[in-house]
Amino acid sequence: GQSLEQPSEVTAVEGAIVQINCTYQTSGFYGLSWYQQHDGGAPTFLSYNALDGLEETGRFSSFLSRSDSYGYLLLQELQMKDSASYFCAVRSGQNFVFGPGTRLSVLP
Amino acid sequence: DSGVTQTPKHLITATGQRVTLRCSPRSGDLSVYWYQQSLDQGLQFLIHYYNGEERAKGNILERFSAQQFPDLHSELNLSSLELGDSALYFCASSPPGRRGGTDTQYFGPGTRLTVL
């Protein structure tokens, strides 16, 4: 089967750095994606890692270690608008599996 | 705005009924995916279509079915509805790539289904 694990909640203050971890178990792994979802909104694509290492996109970075079946999303210079749920997702063949989501609360 | 459209935005119906949700992908995208998101739950992958053909099935109930038409829009049909089917239903599209789809998915605004 396929499964992903993420922390359920993370809290940080404005301007800080936060890391959201994701571990996965899947067959036929192609890559790890991250999505952001604000309450009542649709998921929005943030990043994708197919190879080991760090991908940087502005304030957000994503890391993957295929040997450890582990990845993380790093959010820097946190802003209030970053308060949302963050999902990691993997593709196994043509199936997509999303993690349970991590609710990030950014405090002033 | 992702470029993916879904109708209707809200749908209220009764148990036992049948509904159809509609999705139009972004221009140029050939893949359409359907997801179900129950209250405070993650996204459950239902089904994936690529250029009119079914490519993968996830946790889709037998009471649910979908299709993708020649103009690439897709419909998700939910029948014999139960209270537990109340959820947000998202569709997403992705640009063509290897193996019939890429990992960058663009989500529509969703259809909120309430079954009374």
Interface residues (C-beta under 8 A of the other chain):
Chain A: Y30 G31 S33 Y35 G41 A42 P43 T44 F45 Y48 A50 F87 A89 R91 G93 Q94 N95 F96 V97 F98 G99 P100 G101
Chain B: S2 Y33 Y35 Q41 G42 L43 Q44 F45 H48 Y50 R55 A56 G58 F90 A92 R99 G100 G101 D103 T104 Q105 Y106 F107 G108 P109 G110
